[in-house]
Amino acid sequence: MRIAFIGHGNVGAALADGLQRAGHEVTLATERPNSASAQAALARNPRLETATPARAVQDAEVVFLATPYAANAEALGAVREQVAGKVLVD
């Protein structure tokens, strides 16, 4: 299954890692692939991929939202069109 993660901090990175190791194709949605959190997730599991949020969500069958509640509206606003009709796990 193709899965995108919006948010890759403590919770998102751990879930992304586990799902990738279980055999899923997992992409971290990020505008800054060199950020500390993206790099920490990739150091934990170099088989994770990164892509812009729009691209990551567009290619995914399931989208995980792993951002703090206060950031949800902004995070989803950037991918509103791409997430329509997809399974969104919050």
N, C-alpha and C positions, 0 to 999 in steps of 0.2 A: 504494500500500500504506500502511496506517496503522501507524506505528512509534512505540513509546514508548522513551524513554531514562531509565533509572535511573542517575543519575550524569551530571553535565554539566560536568565539569572540563576539563582539557586534551584528553583523549582523547574523552570523550563529546560535548563541544561541537563538536569538529572533525568527528566522524562524523555527528552530527545535522545540522550545516550542510551537509555534502556530500550526504547523502541527501535533505534537503529540496530542495536545488538540483537534484537529479536527478529531482524530481517527486513525491516521496513526502510524505505528510502526517505530520509529525514533531511529537511532543509530549514536552516535558521533564517528567518526574515530579518534583514538588517540593512540599513543604509550605511553602516560603518563596520565593515567586516574586520577592521583592525582595532576595534574597541576592546577594552579589557575583558568585558563579559563574553564577547564572541571568541576572542582568542583563548580564554579559559575553557570554553565549551569545546573548541577544536583541539586544545591540548588534551582534554579528557578523552575525546574520541575524534581522531583525525578523519574518520569516515563520514562525519557530518558534513553537509554542504552549506554554503551561504548563498543568498541571492537577495536582490531588492525585495521589499515586502510585496510589491505588486506581482513580481515574477514568481516568488515562492508560493504565494496563495493561488495564483492562476494555475500553476502546475499541480497543486495538491488536491487530493480527494478529501482529506480531513485537515482542519486547521485547529491548532491548539492556541488558545489565548492565555499566556502566562505572564501577564503584566499586573502591576498593582491596580486595584479598582479605579483609582483616580486617573489612571492613564489609559483605561480601556477605550473611551470615546475617541481620543486622539489616535490611538493605535488602529482602531477599526475604521476610522474615517478615511485613512489613507488607502484602504483596500476595500472600500464599500462595494464597488462593482465586482471585484474579483471574488469576494466571499459569498456573494449571492448564490443560493442554491446548494451550498456546501455544508457539510457537517462541521459545526463549530463547537469545540469543547472548551469550556471556561472553567 
